[in-house]
Amino acid sequence: MASPPSSLPRLLGDRLSPRRAHRGLTSLGELFSIGLEGLRRTWDVRRWFWEFIEQFAFLARVTTLPVIMVALPLGATVALQVGDLAGQLGAQSATGGAVIVGLVREVAPIASALIIAGAGGSAMTSDMGARNIRDELAAMEVMGINPIHRLVTPRMWAASIVATMLASLVIMSGAVGGFVFNVLLQGVTPGAYFDGALGLLRVSDLFVTLFKAWMFGMIAALVACHKGMNCEKSPVGVGRAVNQATVVAFMLVFAFNYIISTIYFLAYPPEG
């Protein structure tokens, strides 16, 4: 008796079908069009200022403590691992430089963006999805109010500014965590801990880090608003939109981080 054909090729064919690819490209185009439309009326601050203040306070409240709780053990873990390896090579005094440089160049903007996307972005998606279910977005359009200018623009700017501030908090918290473990547990002097970082860091590193944090926060808010505004009009659709917004925001953050870091290191190669 012949065995039934496997469904795996059919499932793979469905997932890789041209229709799915077309939907993905269409969704990406809608995402960037909403972003450009949101930035187009940025100058009209008085129309979205109070919404911006509300979103800024909300994001700062729900992300500050998680960022500190993530950055402190992260800096300590990196300090312990790098310190052990540097001790085997006889360069334990370089641990502080490696920890702080890693925090400034890569960890801080990514960590702040992931916290924004996970803690704040999910709430944004739920809020926009609930407005979509209740037809509030359509009602705003009927009244001649552009929902992108009134709702998306303030959320984009609030998330970008909070992400920039969180990046600085990640650097400080991670540096403190690394300092405690590296100095107290591994016997490195405080002067040697900070001296290595000051010798490796450049002012341009800080500017690029803040720019990446600003951009990643805006991307996280944009993805959250886009998924919420285009979700299925049901509670299940809102839940799926929250999940999709988090995953897509993470993917875009890592992709743009790779592109920006590559361009930066090509333009300003590390000094030998």
Secondary structure as UniProt FT lines:
FT   HELIX           8..15
FT   HELIX           18..40
FT   TURN            41..43
FT   HELIX           45..47
FT   HELIX           49..88
FT   TURN            89..90
FT   HELIX           92..94
FT   HELIX           95..102
FT   HELIX           103..107
FT   HELIX           108..115
FT   HELIX           116..121
FT   HELIX           122..133
FT   TURN            134..135
FT   HELIX           136..142
FT   TURN            143..144
FT   HELIX           148..152
FT   HELIX           153..179
FT   HELIX           180..185
FT   HELIX           190..200
FT   HELIX           203..229
FT   HELIX           235..267
//
